[in-house]
Amino acid sequence: MEHVIKQLKQIRTDAVLGKKKHYNAADRKRKYDKYVSIGQIVINALTGTALLPVVFGEGNKIAEIAALLLAITAMILSGVQKKQDYQKQAQGNTEVADMYLDIAKRTNFTLCMIADGIISNEDVAKRTEEFLGRIDQANKLGAQFSTNNEDYQMARDGISNGEEDYTEEDLELWE
């Protein structure tokens, strides 16, 4: 049973790290979406009003060139926003993070049942197999919604700094 418990702790640790990493990625992508959207709004407001001719004077070539460059920038931002689809990506990362959270909670509950002696070895084996399947599903879905090294480091740092409650043994499982 010792090895199964170690495997369950590894699953729980992986699930919490995956959860935090994907929540971090979702937050980052929502920020990107917000910044791109605000940039578009500001640029469109500037080019769609009479502000540039007022500042530079009617018929001023600089104003015309500035308006053209701003319009091109707004189109580029629109293309980036459409191509990257940050909102959909953030929703996907959140869905994956929720899957990892569910796995972590179920694994922790199983560990508690083992500690209290209220679960048979056969049930532990079945649950462990189920958790391995769930973590595999979460990993496969997670591959569709990118995270980066900064998301990972923030997740590790958050866990190490006490955002999650882990023993030194749990933290050593990452090494």
C-alpha positions as a LaTeX table, in Angstrom:
\begin{tabular}{lrrr}
\hline
Residue & $x$ (\AA) & $y$ (\AA) & $z$ (\AA) \\
\hline
Met1 & 0.00 & 0.00 & 0.00 \\
Glu2 & 2.99 & 2.29 & 0.58 \\
His3 & 3.70 & 2.55 & $-3.15$ \\
Val4 & 0.06 & 3.22 & $-4.03$ \\
Ile5 & $-0.07$ & 6.01 & $-1.45$ \\
Lys6 & 3.07 & 7.52 & $-2.95$ \\
Gln7 & 1.46 & 7.30 & $-6.42$ \\
Leu8 & $-1.71$ & 9.00 & $-5.11$ \\
Lys9 & 0.36 & 11.80 & $-3.60$ \\
Gln10 & 2.17 & 12.22 & $-6.91$ \\
Ile11 & $-1.16$ & 12.44 & $-8.75$ \\
Arg12 & $-2.42$ & 15.01 & $-6.24$ \\
Thr13 & 0.75 & 17.09 & $-6.51$ \\
Asp14 & 0.68 & 16.96 & $-10.32$ \\
Ala15 & $-3.00$ & 17.91 & $-10.32$ \\
Val16 & $-2.48$ & 20.93 & $-8.07$ \\
Leu17 & 0.49 & 22.11 & $-10.11$ \\
Gly18 & $-1.50$ & 21.67 & $-13.33$ \\
Lys19 & $-4.46$ & 23.50 & $-11.80$ \\
Lys20 & $-2.41$ & 26.50 & $-10.75$ \\
Lys21 & $-0.47$ & 26.57 & $-14.02$ \\
His22 & $-3.64$ & 26.60 & $-16.12$ \\
Tyr23 & $-5.38$ & 29.19 & $-13.91$ \\
Asn24 & $-2.28$ & 31.38 & $-14.31$ \\
Ala25 & $-2.40$ & 30.93 & $-18.10$ \\
Ala26 & $-6.11$ & 31.81 & $-18.15$ \\
Asp27 & $-5.44$ & 35.00 & $-16.18$ \\
Arg28 & $-2.58$ & 35.93 & $-18.52$ \\
Lys29 & $-4.70$ & 35.38 & $-21.63$ \\
Arg30 & $-7.57$ & 37.42 & $-20.20$ \\
Lys31 & $-5.12$ & 40.27 & $-19.64$ \\
Tyr32 & $-3.89$ & 39.99 & $-23.23$ \\
Asp33 & $-7.47$ & 40.12 & $-24.46$ \\
Lys34 & $-8.19$ & 43.15 & $-22.32$ \\
Tyr35 & $-5.10$ & 45.04 & $-23.49$ \\
Val36 & $-5.71$ & 44.27 & $-27.16$ \\
Ser37 & $-9.38$ & 45.27 & $-26.83$ \\
Ile38 & $-8.58$ & 48.53 & $-25.05$ \\
Gly39 & $-5.91$ & 49.31 & $-27.64$ \\
Gln40 & $-8.41$ & 48.79 & $-30.44$ \\
Ile41 & $-11.04$ & 50.95 & $-28.74$ \\
Val42 & $-8.62$ & 53.81 & $-28.15$ \\
Ile43 & $-7.20$ & 53.69 & $-31.68$ \\
Asn44 & $-10.65$ & 53.48 & $-33.26$ \\
Ala45 & $-11.83$ & 56.38 & $-31.12$ \\
Leu46 & $-8.86$ & 58.49 & $-32.23$ \\
Thr47 & $-9.22$ & 57.70 & $-35.92$ \\
Gly48 & $-13.01$ & 57.89 & $-35.91$ \\
Thr49 & $-13.23$ & 61.37 & $-34.46$ \\
Ala50 & $-12.16$ & 64.79 & $-35.63$ \\
Leu51 & $-9.40$ & 64.83 & $-33.02$ \\
Leu52 & $-6.45$ & 64.42 & $-35.40$ \\
Pro53 & $-7.44$ & 67.30 & $-37.74$ \\
Val54 & $-8.05$ & 69.49 & $-34.69$ \\
Val55 & $-4.61$ & 68.73 & $-33.28$ \\
Phe56 & $-2.68$ & 68.93 & $-36.54$ \\
Gly57 & $-4.91$ & 71.23 & $-38.59$ \\
Glu58 & $-7.21$ & 70.50 & $-41.50$ \\
Gly59 & $-5.51$ & 68.93 & $-44.53$ \\
Asn60 & $-2.27$ & 68.32 & $-42.67$ \\
Lys61 & $-0.31$ & 65.42 & $-44.17$ \\
Ile62 & 1.03 & 64.39 & $-40.76$ \\
Ala63 & $-2.54$ & 63.95 & $-39.47$ \\
Glu64 & $-3.46$ & 61.90 & $-42.52$ \\
Ile65 & $-0.41$ & 59.66 & $-42.14$ \\
Ala66 & $-1.00$ & 59.30 & $-38.39$ \\
Ala67 & $-4.65$ & 58.37 & $-39.00$ \\
Leu68 & $-3.59$ & 55.82 & $-41.61$ \\
Leu69 & $-0.96$ & 54.27 & $-39.31$ \\
Leu70 & $-3.45$ & 54.12 & $-36.43$ \\
Ala71 & $-6.06$ & 52.48 & $-38.67$ \\
Ile72 & $-3.49$ & 49.88 & $-39.80$ \\
Thr73 & $-2.52$ & 49.25 & $-36.17$ \\
Ala74 & $-6.19$ & 48.77 & $-35.24$ \\
Met75 & $-6.60$ & 46.26 & $-38.07$ \\
Ile76 & $-3.49$ & 44.38 & $-36.94$ \\
Leu77 & $-4.76$ & 44.26 & $-33.36$ \\
Ser78 & $-8.11$ & 43.01 & $-34.62$ \\
Gly79 & $-6.35$ & 40.26 & $-36.58$ \\
Val80 & $-4.25$ & 39.28 & $-33.57$ \\
Gln81 & $-7.34$ & 39.17 & $-31.39$ \\
Lys82 & $-9.24$ & 37.04 & $-33.91$ \\
Lys83 & $-6.32$ & 34.66 & $-34.54$ \\
Gln84 & $-5.27$ & 34.18 & $-30.92$ \\
Asp85 & $-8.84$ & 34.10 & $-29.57$ \\
Tyr86 & $-7.58$ & 34.81 & $-26.07$ \\
Gln87 & $-11.05$ & 34.54 & $-24.53$ \\
Lys88 & $-11.58$ & 31.01 & $-25.86$ \\
Gln89 & $-8.05$ & 30.06 & $-24.84$ \\
Ala90 & $-8.65$ & 31.39 & $-21.30$ \\
Gln91 & $-11.90$ & 29.40 & $-21.06$ \\
Gly92 & $-10.05$ & 26.27 & $-22.15$ \\
Asn93 & $-7.29$ & 26.80 & $-19.60$ \\
Thr94 & $-9.93$ & 27.31 & $-16.90$ \\
Glu95 & $-11.71$ & 24.10 & $-17.91$ \\
Val96 & $-8.45$ & 22.16 & $-17.68$ \\
Ala97 & $-7.62$ & 23.77 & $-14.32$ \\
Asp98 & $-11.06$ & 22.75 & $-13.03$ \\
Met99 & $-10.37$ & 19.16 & $-14.13$ \\
Tyr100 & $-7.09$ & 19.17 & $-12.20$ \\
Leu101 & $-8.83$ & 20.65 & $-9.15$ \\
Asp102 & $-11.39$ & 17.85 & $-9.21$ \\
Ile103 & $-8.62$ & 15.26 & $-9.45$ \\
Ala104 & $-6.72$ & 16.83 & $-6.55$ \\
Lys105 & $-9.81$ & 16.86 & $-4.31$ \\
Arg106 & $-10.79$ & 13.27 & $-5.13$ \\
Thr107 & $-7.23$ & 12.06 & $-4.63$ \\
Asn108 & $-6.96$ & 13.84 & $-1.31$ \\
Phe109 & $-10.26$ & 12.33 & $-0.18$ \\
Thr110 & $-9.00$ & 8.87 & $-1.10$ \\
Leu111 & $-5.82$ & 9.47 & 0.90 \\
Cys112 & $-7.97$ & 10.47 & 3.87 \\
Met113 & $-10.03$ & 7.29 & 3.56 \\
Ile114 & $-6.82$ & 5.24 & 3.47 \\
Ala115 & $-5.52$ & 7.02 & 6.57 \\
Asp116 & $-8.81$ & 6.36 & 8.38 \\
Gly117 & $-8.86$ & 2.72 & 7.24 \\
Ile118 & $-12.32$ & 2.95 & 5.68 \\
Ile119 & $-11.48$ & 1.81 & 2.15 \\
Ser120 & $-10.45$ & $-1.59$ & 0.87 \\
Asn121 & $-7.23$ & $-2.19$ & $-1.03$ \\
Glu122 & $-9.30$ & $-3.16$ & $-4.07$ \\
Asp123 & $-11.17$ & 0.19 & $-3.98$ \\
Val124 & $-7.90$ & 2.06 & $-3.60$ \\
Ala125 & $-6.52$ & 0.32 & $-6.68$ \\
Lys126 & $-9.69$ & 1.12 & $-8.68$ \\
Arg127 & $-9.61$ & 4.77 & $-7.62$ \\
Thr128 & $-5.93$ & 5.09 & $-8.42$ \\
Glu129 & $-6.53$ & 3.70 & $-11.92$ \\
Glu130 & $-9.42$ & 6.15 & $-12.32$ \\
Phe131 & $-7.25$ & 9.09 & $-11.22$ \\
Leu132 & $-4.50$ & 8.08 & $-13.62$ \\
Gly133 & $-7.07$ & 8.08 & $-16.42$ \\
Arg134 & $-8.44$ & 11.47 & $-15.35$ \\
Ile135 & $-4.99$ & 13.04 & $-15.15$ \\
Asp136 & $-4.24$ & 11.66 & $-18.61$ \\
Gln137 & $-7.47$ & 13.24 & $-19.92$ \\
Ala138 & $-6.60$ & 16.57 & $-18.30$ \\
Asn139 & $-3.09$ & 16.44 & $-19.76$ \\
Lys140 & $-4.43$ & 15.74 & $-23.26$ \\
Leu141 & $-6.97$ & 18.57 & $-23.07$ \\
Gly142 & $-4.35$ & 20.82 & $-21.49$ \\
Ala143 & $-2.07$ & 20.32 & $-24.47$ \\
Gln144 & $-4.65$ & 22.20 & $-26.58$ \\
Phe145 & $-4.48$ & 25.26 & $-24.31$ \\
Ser146 & $-0.92$ & 26.46 & $-23.94$ \\
Thr147 & 0.85 & 27.48 & $-20.79$ \\
Asn148 & 4.34 & 28.90 & $-20.57$ \\
Asn149 & 7.30 & 28.63 & $-18.23$ \\
Glu150 & 6.21 & 31.76 & $-16.34$ \\
Asp151 & 2.81 & 30.15 & $-15.61$ \\
Tyr152 & 4.64 & 27.06 & $-14.34$ \\
Gln153 & 7.10 & 29.04 & $-12.19$ \\
Met154 & 4.28 & 31.13 & $-10.72$ \\
Ala155 & 2.45 & 27.90 & $-9.85$ \\
Arg156 & 5.52 & 26.39 & $-8.17$ \\
Asp157 & 6.33 & 29.61 & $-6.34$ \\
Gly158 & 2.74 & 29.97 & $-5.16$ \\
Ile159 & 2.71 & 26.44 & $-3.79$ \\
Ser160 & 6.15 & 26.87 & $-2.18$ \\
Asn161 & 5.04 & 30.16 & $-0.61$ \\
Gly162 & 2.05 & 28.58 & 1.09 \\
Glu163 & $-0.82$ & 29.24 & $-1.31$ \\
Glu164 & $-1.47$ & 25.51 & $-1.06$ \\
Asp165 & $-0.99$ & 23.27 & 1.96 \\
Tyr166 & 1.74 & 20.70 & 1.27 \\
Thr167 & 4.30 & 18.79 & 3.23 \\
Glu168 & 7.96 & 18.76 & 2.33 \\
Glu169 & 7.44 & 15.19 & 1.11 \\
Asp170 & 4.81 & 16.43 & $-1.39$ \\
Leu171 & 7.11 & 19.16 & $-2.64$ \\
Glu172 & 9.99 & 16.70 & $-3.10$ \\
Leu173 & 7.87 & 14.74 & $-5.58$ \\
Trp174 & 8.62 & 17.45 & $-8.19$ \\
Glu175 & 12.33 & 16.82 & $-8.08$ \\
\hline
\end{tabular}
